[in-house]
Amino acid sequence: MNQSALHPCFLGPYGENDQLLESLMVEFLRDHVYWRRNLHPEDLPAIPTGANRQPDYIAFESRLRRELHLLSAALKRSVPFHSPRYLGHMVSDLLIPGLAAQMLALPYNPNNVSADAAPITIDLELKAGLQLAEMVGWPADPGRDDCAFGHLTSGGTLANLQGLRLALSLKAFPVALCAAGVPLPGLPGDDWEAFNTGPDAATALFAQWCAWRDALQPRERQAWQRRVDAQRIETLGLSGFLDRHPQLSTPCVFAPATAHYSWSKGMKMLGLGRAQLALIPGQAMRLDVDALEESLEDCLKLRQPVLMAVGVLGSTEFGTIDPIDRLADVRERMQARGLGLSLHLDAAWGGYLASLFRDADGRLRTREEVATGLRAFPSPGVHAAVAAIPRMDSITIDPHKLGYLPYGSGAFLCRDQRAIGLLAEDADYVFDGAPGAGYFERHRQLGRYIPEGSKPGANAAAVYVTHRVLPLDHDNFGRLPAQGILAAEAFMDEARGFIERIAPLATATVPFAPDCNLVCLAMNPRGNRDVARMNRFMHGLHDALRADPGQSMQRGEYFGSMTTLRPEAMGPTDTARVLQALRLDAHALDDGSEDRDRIVILRHTLMNPFLLDGGGAGGGYLRGYFDYLERLVAAALAPGARAACA
Ligand SMILES: Cc1ncc(COP(=O)(O)O)c(C=O)c1O
């Protein structure tokens, strides 16, 4: 890995690239001012030249400066995400292309709800969607009917919600079409069949309906549109829709036990109910596809409709990657037997790993090619999972996580642009006139499809420009996730030494080997058999590792995060293995009380691009981290300190 390729990309831990960023900021702020001046140079300045010498102006400026100084001072207590000493959540330093593009675009204040409010950045958002689609291996040529489509969201939570919305629309639309009596050939025979059409056939049906409708005379067209709309779930609501179709019931969603809590939120927001979200216990924190298939078999037998199955590419807490290829196989088998369901990939965290797997011409690299220079990544399973991403129907990828961009940028992608029209919401004051025929003309009125209304165009500029400066292939953007994988390998090496060194004091283990650059560590004081005591000890370590706004940030030498392991998520085999590794009894978690039903662990996200530099206690940041942890463990378990974790 050529480290120097990363040097211009970030402001840097020490602000090393301050001049680059500053000169860009000054240049483009001036540029913005010239733009204002040149709009109608014949207009006289509204603010008089001498205004800044007036008492009100001076008073205003001093209040402004004071408040900004206070803000700036307060922000010094922010979490130092940019630092290689920060190993906590899924965030790191920001890429200069994104930061500069976002700050450049901010004073123009584009609103990507519609082309009226964002003539430039809305197309950048659509193009960013296509860039991401290409990275995951979907058709991204806007001239193709089946080209993919993507848009930005405020984050992964809303992108996941959008996945649920689209899946529900696709599931219910064929039922509405039949109920409206639309005379199209080959419609499903009954409600159950229609509800199980599956996303591909439902998308084709929707396209067929649109073509048929658009060929009608205007009056007839409107009448049919009203008839179909009147039957749609979006008009009737879930209960009204199900009342009309007694063969059907609320569809459920399957997700791995590692699923992010946004899935539960989404189920509630859509009125499907959290009870319809079935979490499948994992195997080593990866989706147990056999267990999923058994559950789907039960659904088929009981005629329980299924909306979607979720796969996770990079779980929030363990960095594990589900067997996406096998998930896609199961869906095919179930679809062939009459149980239709959508597949959504939650790659909010791991989505950008796909850049490592692509050549500049879009070719998927072989496992051996991807593995060059890396030790064990990607495993055959991970390579097969990434290769199978194109078999998903929709995907969440967060530029504000492994994309190293400012917060406020998630992305939702769907494989076939024709499906997205199902989500359209009309409002004449914003989306005047029929959408045009080309890809950009059709999708430019983004507000019709997105869950939000107004949304920042500056974020779209940041994502697009970043992908242009660092194209999403292994030779460009891919260097960043590759650096993260190297950091994870180095972390595992350091962890092995640490585990040996602290053995006289505590038993430590990496409970689940990660598939990418997110690694956890579990620890139990030597001789301890009580889960509650172990958890107090781990909470104590985490207290020292978390950013505490009440204290100076220099106080903490390193920053980490925590999570828990629960038996219901781990499954019996992994629970037994982890308990044994921590020298706890097989029944240590059976107590049922809140502090004994889970294992508190430390969680490390290894995405800082300079983590492998020589800084931090001389032996590098990772060595420095483990030295620090060793000192924390020794202090917590020193005889005088025993009360703290007793
Ligand atoms: C796998 C996964 N999905 C969804 C989300 C939610 O993303 P956001 O916090 O951007 O809404 C996260 C956040 O960590 C995540 O890790």
The ligand as a Tripos MOL2 file, in Angstrom:
@<TRIPOS>MOLECULE
LIG
   16    16     1     0     0
SMALL
NO_CHARGES

@<TRIPOS>ATOM
      1 C1        -25.6090   -1.6860    9.4910 C.3       1 LIG1
      2 C2        -26.2030   -0.3360    9.8020 C.ar      1 LIG1
      3 N1        -27.3980   -0.0030    9.2860 N.ar      1 LIG1
      4 C3        -27.9740    1.1860    9.5330 C.ar      1 LIG1
      5 C4        -27.3670    2.1150   10.3290 C.ar      1 LIG1
      6 C5        -28.0370    3.4330   10.5980 C.3       1 LIG1
      7 O1        -27.3330    4.4700   10.0000 O.3       1 LIG1
      8 P1        -27.5180    6.0090   10.4490 P.3       1 LIG1
      9 O2        -26.9970    6.0990   11.8390 O.co2     1 LIG1
     10 O3        -26.7060    6.7250    9.4330 O.co2     1 LIG1
     11 O4        -28.9590    6.3290   10.3340 O.co2     1 LIG1
     12 C6        -26.1230    1.8100   10.9050 C.ar      1 LIG1
     13 C7        -25.4510    2.7690   11.8040 C.2       1 LIG1
     14 O5        -24.4920    2.4910   12.4520 O.2       1 LIG1
     15 C8        -25.5240    0.5630   10.6240 C.ar      1 LIG1
     16 O6        -24.3360    0.2120   11.1440 O.3       1 LIG1
@<TRIPOS>BOND
     1     1     2 1
     2     2     3 ar
     3     2    15 ar
     4     3     4 ar
     5     4     5 ar
     6     5     6 1
     7     5    12 ar
     8     6     7 1
     9     7     8 1
    10     8     9 2
    11     8    10 1
    12     8    11 1
    13    12    13 1
    14    12    15 ar
    15    13    14 2
    16    15    16 1
@<TRIPOS>SUBSTRUCTURE
     1 LIG1         1 GROUP 0 **** ****
